[in-house]
Amino acid sequence: MLPGIDGSTLVRRWQAQPPLIGSQLVVLTGLDAEQRAAHALALAGVPVVYKPQLVQQLPTVLVACLQAAGAAG
């Protein structure tokens, strides 16, 4: 629900930018699981946090991303 671009396109473009290749992207969305299904291809492998559960989910997702980055580096 971004003006002029959909979230799937934004994620794909972001991931294709040379300076960002290999970065971890975390998506925050108000779309529930059923609504996100249409964007499954773009969101494959991308952690998604559902905004109504932001406080509960985001810390765990960020810790997992940081741990993965530490293990990769």
C-alpha positions in Angstrom: 0.0 0.0 0.0 2.8 2.3 -1.0 2.0 5.2 -3.4 3.1 4.3 -6.9 4.7 0.9 -6.0 3.6 -2.3 -4.4 5.6 -3.9 -1.6 6.7 -6.9 -3.6 8.3 -4.7 -6.3 10.0 -2.6 -3.6 11.4 -5.7 -1.9 12.7 -7.1 -5.3 14.2 -3.8 -6.3 15.8 -3.3 -2.9 17.4 -6.8 -3.0 18.8 -6.2 -6.5 20.7 -3.0 -5.5 24.5 -3.9 -5.5 25.3 -2.1 -2.2 22.4 -4.0 -0.6 23.0 -7.5 -2.0 23.6 -9.8 1.0 21.9 -7.5 3.5 19.1 -8.8 5.6 15.8 -7.1 5.0 13.0 -7.3 7.6 9.5 -6.4 6.3 7.0 -4.8 8.6 3.4 -5.1 7.3 -0.2 -4.6 8.2 -1.2 -7.4 5.8 -2.2 -10.6 7.5 -1.0 -14.0 6.3 -3.8 -14.5 3.9 -3.2 -11.1 2.3 0.6 -11.7 2.1 0.0 -14.9 0.2 -0.1 -12.9 -3.1 3.4 -11.6 -2.3 4.9 -15.0 -1.3 7.6 -15.0 -4.1 9.0 -11.6 -3.1 8.9 -12.4 0.6 10.6 -15.8 0.3 13.4 -15.9 2.8 12.5 -12.4 4.2 11.5 -12.2 7.8 8.0 -10.6 8.1 6.6 -8.9 11.2 2.9 -8.3 11.3 2.4 -4.8 12.7 -0.3 -5.6 15.2 2.3 -8.0 16.8 5.3 -5.7 16.3 6.3 -5.5 20.0 6.1 -9.3 20.4 7.7 -10.3 17.1 10.3 -7.7 16.2 12.9 -8.3 19.0 13.0 -12.0 18.2 13.3 -11.4 14.5 16.1 -8.9 15.0 18.1 -11.2 17.3 17.8 -14.0 14.7 19.0 -11.7 11.9 22.0 -10.5 14.0 22.9 -14.0 15.0 22.8 -15.1 11.3 24.9 -12.2 10.3 27.4 -13.0 13.0 27.6 -16.6 11.9 28.0 -15.6 8.3 30.7 -13.0 9.0 
